[in-house]
Amino acid sequence: MSIALPVDIADSALAAEMADDLALVESALRETAHPTDEVLTEVSRHLMEAGGKRFRAMLVLLAARFGDSGDKRIVPAAVAIELTHLATLFHDDVMDEAAMRRGHASANSRWGNSVAILAGDYLFARASRILADLGAEAIRIQAETFGRLVSGQLAETVGPRPGEDPLDHYMHVITEKTGSLIATSGRFGAMFAGVPDDYAERIAQASERLGVAWQLSDDVLDIASTSSQSGKAPGTDLRQGVRTLPVLYALRSPDGGPGRSPGGGPRRLAELLDSADLTDPSLHAEALALLRADPALEMARGDVRRWAHGARDTLAPLPDVPARAAFETLCDFVIDRTG
């Protein structure tokens, strides 16, 4: 089963190579998640077969195009990255008590929390086994990345500490929880393709910034989309009480201020976000409409642009090759998807 690339790559030869390699990754994922235990096989494959963009695996493959993309370690590295990501989704859904994932029943709602946690643990173990064959440096990088993932998840679970700016806290969470693994995706691809260290570092930094931009664009889409562009019904995070970037901006200055309209609108929005039960359809619709009209949404779009442009600028010193153009296309895509 092949996975379509999330963006159109202008260089047809590069696009074909990437699609072929992504198909190899997809095949290896399904083979890896095939233990001897029948139940574990079914559960561990659950999220794989629910779909997904394979964004992190694709970044491994794209970063490798700055060097020797034929190295045999690149596809296994992409598989290990994607297994790690899938494992975190199993655990996230347990912690969030999520009922759905990618349009399907979550593993925890179908098999229970214990089984879902063990399935995530199994995928972490499979990723580690693959990386063991790729060398000590790969294991070290993965361990450091996993530490950042856990740190980000813990910060999200605990919430802002007394005196901490909720917006700063949120950006720390998504940089650690989301950006870290995407940075390692770019690093692995560059490293195993023999890209010089200074360029590999730039690719990792650019990947992290792109990852943060992607998450922030999902935040914008959750409010701004009138369809399921983000893979979720509009206002899903809002309904669940998740304070994403537009919400945090809206709460920062509920009584007006630079770029904000004075009057009852911002105050009413703050009241809804702070105290209302937004699972109530009428209150949810009201809050969503107010957020769409609030300057906070455009402020969030501005952050998406800044992070995406930062990723693009980080890669500017690299050779002008099709891989760099494709990465720049990804940056433009993240901006364009938020309108």
Backbone torsions as a table, in degrees:
resi	resn	phi	psi	omega
1	MET	NA	126.7	-179.8
2	SER	-96.3	157.3	178.4
3	ILE	-117.3	128.3	179.6
4	ALA	-68.5	142.5	175.8
5	LEU	-66.7	142.9	-175.6
6	PRO	-69.6	-16.8	178.0
7	VAL	-135.9	159.0	175.1
8	ASP	-81.0	122.1	178.1
9	ILE	-94.9	125.6	-173.4
10	ALA	-63.1	-39.0	-179.2
11	ASP	-76.8	109.5	-173.5
12	SER	-65.0	-35.7	179.6
13	ALA	-65.9	-43.8	178.3
14	LEU	-63.6	-43.2	-179.9
15	ALA	-60.6	-41.2	-179.7
16	ALA	-66.9	-42.7	178.7
17	GLU	-61.9	-44.1	-178.7
18	MET	-63.8	-42.5	-179.6
19	ALA	-64.2	-39.9	178.7
20	ASP	-63.9	-44.4	-179.3
21	ASP	-68.5	-36.0	178.7
22	LEU	-66.1	-32.7	175.1
23	ALA	-65.7	-37.3	176.0
24	LEU	-64.5	-40.1	177.5
25	VAL	-61.7	-45.4	-178.2
26	GLU	-61.5	-42.9	178.9
27	SER	-63.8	-42.8	-179.3
28	ALA	-67.1	-34.2	177.5
29	LEU	-60.2	-46.1	-178.3
30	ARG	-69.3	-33.8	177.9
31	GLU	-70.7	-39.2	-179.6
32	THR	-65.0	-40.0	-178.5
33	ALA	-86.3	47.3	-179.1
34	HIS	-134.3	68.9	179.1
35	PRO	-75.8	179.1	-179.4
36	THR	-73.4	-24.9	-178.9
37	ASP	-80.0	126.1	-174.9
38	GLU	-65.2	-42.1	-179.5
39	VAL	-65.9	-45.0	-179.8
40	LEU	-62.3	-37.5	176.6
41	THR	-61.3	-48.2	-177.8
42	GLU	-62.0	-44.6	-176.7
43	VAL	-71.3	-44.5	-176.0
44	SER	-67.4	-27.0	177.3
45	ARG	-84.7	-8.8	-171.8
46	HIS	-55.5	-52.2	-178.1
47	LEU	-73.2	-32.5	178.7
48	MET	-59.2	-43.5	-175.3
49	GLU	-81.3	-8.2	175.7
50	ALA	-80.5	-6.7	178.5
51	GLY	105.6	-152.6	-176.0
52	GLY	121.3	154.0	-175.0
53	LYS	-82.3	-15.5	-174.0
54	ARG	54.9	39.2	-175.4
55	PHE	-60.7	-42.9	-177.5
56	ARG	-68.7	-42.9	176.7
57	ALA	-61.8	-39.6	179.4
58	MET	-63.3	-36.9	179.1
59	LEU	-67.0	-35.2	174.1
60	VAL	-57.8	-48.9	-177.5
61	LEU	-65.9	-38.6	-179.8
62	LEU	-68.9	-43.5	179.1
63	ALA	-61.2	-33.1	-179.9
64	ALA	-66.4	-20.5	-179.1
65	ARG	-74.2	-4.5	172.3
66	PHE	-83.7	-4.8	-179.6
67	GLY	-142.9	-138.5	-179.6
68	ASP	-86.5	92.3	-175.3
69	SER	-74.8	-4.6	178.6
70	GLY	-88.1	-1.1	-179.8
71	ASP	-60.0	134.0	-174.1
72	LYS	-68.6	-11.8	-178.8
73	ARG	-85.3	-11.6	-170.8
74	ILE	-71.2	-48.1	179.1
75	VAL	-62.7	-46.0	175.2
76	PRO	-58.1	-37.1	177.7
77	ALA	-63.2	-40.8	178.0
78	ALA	-64.5	-38.1	178.0
79	VAL	-63.9	-45.4	-179.9
80	ALA	-61.5	-40.8	178.2
81	ILE	-62.9	-45.3	-177.4
82	GLU	-69.0	-36.6	175.6
83	LEU	-62.1	-40.6	178.1
84	THR	-62.2	-44.7	178.8
85	HIS	-61.8	-46.1	179.7
86	LEU	-61.4	-39.1	178.6
87	ALA	-61.1	-41.4	179.6
88	THR	-64.8	-31.3	179.8
89	LEU	-67.5	-39.7	175.8
90	PHE	-57.8	-47.7	-177.9
91	HIS	-69.2	-40.1	178.7
92	ASP	-58.4	-44.0	-176.9
93	ASP	-65.2	-33.7	175.9
94	VAL	-66.0	-47.2	-177.2
95	MET	-66.3	-35.1	-178.7
96	ASP	-87.2	-5.3	-175.0
97	GLU	54.9	40.5	-177.1
98	ALA	-74.0	139.0	178.9
99	ALA	-93.7	-24.6	-175.6
100	MET	-129.9	151.3	173.4
101	ARG	-149.1	122.8	178.9
102	ARG	55.6	38.1	176.6
103	GLY	79.1	6.1	-179.8
104	HIS	-126.6	162.3	175.8
105	ALA	-58.9	134.1	177.8
106	SER	-67.1	159.6	-179.3
107	ALA	-62.9	-38.8	-178.6
108	ASN	-67.5	-33.9	178.6
109	SER	-75.8	-24.0	-178.2
110	ARG	-90.1	-41.6	-175.1
111	TRP	-115.4	-10.3	-177.8
112	GLY	100.6	160.4	-175.1
113	ASN	-61.8	-44.1	-175.2
114	SER	-61.6	-45.0	-179.7
115	VAL	-65.9	-41.3	179.9
116	ALA	-63.5	-42.2	178.3
117	ILE	-62.3	-43.8	-179.0
118	LEU	-66.5	-35.5	176.3
119	ALA	-63.7	-41.9	176.0
120	GLY	-62.8	-42.6	177.5
121	ASP	-59.8	-40.3	-179.8
122	TYR	-62.2	-43.3	-179.8
123	LEU	-67.6	-37.0	173.2
124	PHE	-59.0	-43.3	-179.6
125	ALA	-63.7	-41.6	179.2
126	ARG	-64.6	-40.0	177.5
127	ALA	-62.5	-42.6	179.9
128	SER	-63.7	-38.3	179.5
129	ARG	-64.3	-40.6	177.5
130	ILE	-63.3	-45.5	-177.2
131	LEU	-67.1	-27.1	177.6
132	ALA	-60.6	-30.8	178.2
133	ASP	-80.9	-10.2	-177.4
134	LEU	-99.7	-2.7	172.6
135	GLY	113.6	162.8	-176.0
136	ALA	-63.9	-34.7	-178.9
137	GLU	-65.3	-38.7	177.9
138	ALA	-63.6	-41.2	179.1
139	ILE	-64.9	-41.8	179.4
140	ARG	-61.7	-46.0	-178.8
141	ILE	-63.6	-43.0	179.3
142	GLN	-62.5	-40.5	179.7
143	ALA	-63.8	-42.6	178.3
144	GLU	-65.0	-39.4	178.6
145	THR	-64.2	-43.0	-179.8
146	PHE	-63.0	-36.3	176.0
147	GLY	-61.3	-41.6	177.8
148	ARG	-66.6	-40.6	178.2
149	LEU	-58.0	-46.9	-178.8
150	VAL	-66.4	-41.3	178.3
151	SER	-59.6	-43.7	178.8
152	GLY	-65.0	-41.9	179.2
153	GLN	-65.7	-39.6	178.5
154	LEU	-64.0	-43.8	179.4
155	ALA	-61.3	-40.1	178.3
156	GLU	-64.8	-41.2	-177.7
157	THR	-67.7	-43.0	-177.4
158	VAL	-74.9	-35.7	-178.0
159	GLY	88.0	173.9	-179.7
160	PRO	-60.3	140.8	177.0
161	ARG	-80.6	161.4	179.8
162	PRO	-53.3	128.2	179.2
163	GLY	86.2	-7.5	-179.0
164	GLU	-84.1	135.7	176.9
165	ASP	-65.9	121.3	-179.2
166	PRO	-57.3	-32.2	179.6
167	LEU	-70.8	-42.7	175.7
168	ASP	-61.2	-40.8	179.1
169	HIS	-62.1	-44.1	-178.6
170	TYR	-63.0	-43.4	-179.8
171	MET	-65.4	-35.8	174.8
172	HIS	-62.7	-43.3	-178.6
173	VAL	-60.5	-49.9	-174.8
174	ILE	-74.0	-28.3	175.7
175	THR	-66.0	-42.5	-179.8
176	GLU	-76.8	-45.8	-172.6
177	LYS	-77.4	-36.9	-177.3
178	THR	-106.1	-49.9	-174.2
179	GLY	-65.0	-32.2	-173.5
180	SER	-63.5	-46.0	-177.7
181	LEU	-71.4	-32.9	177.6
182	ILE	-69.6	-36.3	174.0
183	ALA	-61.1	-43.0	179.6
184	THR	-67.5	-30.1	174.6
185	SER	-57.9	-51.1	178.9
186	GLY	-65.0	-38.6	-179.4
187	ARG	-64.2	-45.8	-179.7
188	PHE	-61.1	-45.8	-179.6
189	GLY	-59.2	-46.4	-179.8
190	ALA	-66.9	-43.6	-175.9
191	MET	-61.9	-48.7	-176.8
192	PHE	-75.5	-15.1	175.4
193	ALA	-90.6	2.1	177.2
194	GLY	76.1	23.8	178.3
195	VAL	-69.6	138.2	178.7
196	PRO	-52.7	147.8	-172.8
197	ASP	-56.0	-41.7	-177.3
198	ASP	-67.0	-36.1	176.3
199	TYR	-71.3	-39.7	179.1
200	ALA	-60.5	-39.5	178.3
201	GLU	-64.1	-41.4	177.6
202	ARG	-63.3	-41.2	179.4
203	ILE	-63.5	-40.9	178.0
204	ALA	-63.9	-44.3	179.6
205	GLN	-64.0	-43.4	179.7
206	ALA	-64.1	-39.0	179.2
207	SER	-63.6	-42.7	178.7
208	GLU	-61.9	-43.7	-180.0
209	ARG	-65.6	-38.8	176.4
210	LEU	-64.5	-39.1	178.9
211	GLY	-62.8	-41.8	177.4
212	VAL	-64.6	-43.5	178.3
213	ALA	-59.4	-39.9	180.0
214	TRP	-63.3	-44.6	179.2
215	GLN	-63.6	-42.9	179.4
216	LEU	-65.7	-34.0	177.4
217	SER	-67.6	-33.9	173.2
218	ASP	-61.9	-38.5	178.0
219	ASP	-60.6	-44.2	179.6
220	VAL	-64.8	-45.3	-178.2
221	LEU	-63.0	-33.9	179.6
222	ASP	-59.2	-30.7	179.0
223	ILE	-94.5	-44.2	-166.4
224	ALA	-88.0	-25.3	-173.4
225	SER	-73.1	148.7	174.5
226	THR	-107.0	7.0	177.1
227	SER	-135.1	-163.5	-179.5
228	SER	-101.3	46.3	-179.3
229	GLN	-55.3	-37.2	-175.6
230	SER	-86.6	2.4	-178.2
231	GLY	88.3	2.2	179.2
232	LYS	-133.9	157.7	173.5
233	ALA	-63.7	140.9	179.6
234	PRO	-53.6	137.6	178.2
235	GLY	79.0	15.8	-179.4
236	THR	-62.3	-49.9	179.5
237	ASP	-61.4	-40.4	179.6
238	LEU	-61.0	-44.9	-180.0
239	ARG	-62.0	-36.2	-177.6
240	GLN	-84.2	-0.2	178.7
241	GLY	79.2	16.6	178.8
242	VAL	-81.4	124.1	-178.1
243	ARG	-89.3	93.0	178.6
244	THR	-88.2	-176.9	-170.5
245	LEU	-57.7	-49.1	180.0
246	PRO	-60.6	-38.1	179.1
247	VAL	-63.8	-44.3	-179.0
248	LEU	-64.1	-38.4	176.2
249	TYR	-65.7	-40.7	-179.4
250	ALA	-64.0	-34.2	-178.5
251	LEU	-80.2	-15.3	-175.4
252	ARG	-67.9	-37.2	-175.4
253	SER	-141.2	71.4	-174.0
254	PRO	-67.7	-18.1	-176.3
255	ASP	-102.7	20.3	179.8
256	GLY	101.0	174.0	-177.5
257	GLY	149.2	-170.4	-177.7
258	PRO	-55.6	125.2	176.2
259	GLY	78.3	4.4	-176.9
260	ARG	-116.3	146.7	178.6
261	SER	-84.3	132.6	178.6
262	PRO	-74.2	170.2	175.9
263	GLY	109.0	-165.9	-171.7
264	GLY	-75.3	-22.3	-175.9
265	GLY	-56.5	-57.5	179.3
266	PRO	-60.6	-37.7	179.5
267	ARG	-64.7	-44.5	179.7
268	ARG	-63.8	-40.4	178.6
269	LEU	-61.8	-44.6	179.1
270	ALA	-61.4	-39.9	177.9
271	GLU	-60.6	-44.5	-179.3
272	LEU	-65.0	-44.7	-176.9
273	LEU	-69.0	-31.2	-176.2
274	ASP	-84.5	-35.0	-168.4
275	SER	-132.1	-15.2	-173.6
276	ALA	-81.2	153.2	171.9
277	ASP	-86.4	99.5	-173.2
278	LEU	-82.6	8.7	167.3
279	THR	-78.6	-14.5	174.1
280	ASP	-70.4	121.0	-173.1
281	PRO	-56.6	-39.9	-177.2
282	SER	-70.9	-41.2	177.8
283	LEU	-68.2	-38.5	177.3
284	HIS	-62.0	-45.1	-179.7
285	ALA	-63.8	-38.9	179.2
286	GLU	-65.6	-46.5	179.8
287	ALA	-63.3	-40.4	-179.8
288	LEU	-63.9	-43.3	179.3
289	ALA	-64.2	-42.0	179.2
290	LEU	-65.6	-39.7	178.7
291	LEU	-64.9	-39.0	-179.8
292	ARG	-64.1	-28.6	179.8
293	ALA	-92.9	-7.3	-173.9
294	ASP	-85.2	145.5	176.4
295	PRO	-58.2	-19.5	179.6
296	ALA	-57.4	-33.2	-178.5
297	LEU	-67.1	-42.2	178.5
298	GLU	-69.7	-32.7	175.6
299	MET	-63.1	-39.7	177.5
300	ALA	-66.4	-40.5	176.0
301	ARG	-60.0	-37.9	177.7
302	GLY	-61.4	-38.5	177.4
303	ASP	-66.2	-39.3	176.2
304	VAL	-57.7	-47.1	-179.4
305	ARG	-61.6	-43.1	-177.9
306	ARG	-63.3	-43.8	-179.9
307	TRP	-68.1	-39.5	179.7
308	ALA	-68.4	-41.5	176.6
309	HIS	-65.8	-35.3	176.3
310	GLY	-61.7	-39.8	177.0
311	ALA	-63.4	-45.3	-179.0
312	ARG	-63.1	-44.4	-179.0
313	ASP	-64.8	-33.9	-179.4
314	THR	-63.1	-32.8	-179.0
315	LEU	-86.4	-7.5	-174.1
316	ALA	-54.4	-38.0	-179.5
317	PRO	-72.6	-10.6	-178.1
318	LEU	-73.8	159.8	179.9
319	PRO	-56.3	145.9	-179.5
320	ASP	-80.6	80.3	-177.6
321	VAL	-116.6	165.6	-179.0
322	PRO	-55.0	-32.0	179.8
323	ALA	-64.8	-38.3	179.1
324	ARG	-67.9	-41.1	177.6
325	ALA	-62.0	-38.8	179.4
326	ALA	-66.7	-39.5	177.5
327	PHE	-64.0	-41.4	178.3
328	GLU	-63.6	-35.9	175.9
329	THR	-62.7	-38.7	176.2
330	LEU	-61.2	-43.0	178.3
331	CYS	-60.5	-43.9	179.6
332	ASP	-65.5	-38.0	-179.3
333	PHE	-62.1	-42.7	-179.7
334	VAL	-62.0	-39.6	177.8
335	ILE	-68.3	-46.0	-174.9
336	ASP	-66.3	-31.3	-176.1
337	ARG	-68.9	-17.5	178.7
338	THR	-93.6	-0.7	178.8
339	GLY	80.3	NA	NA
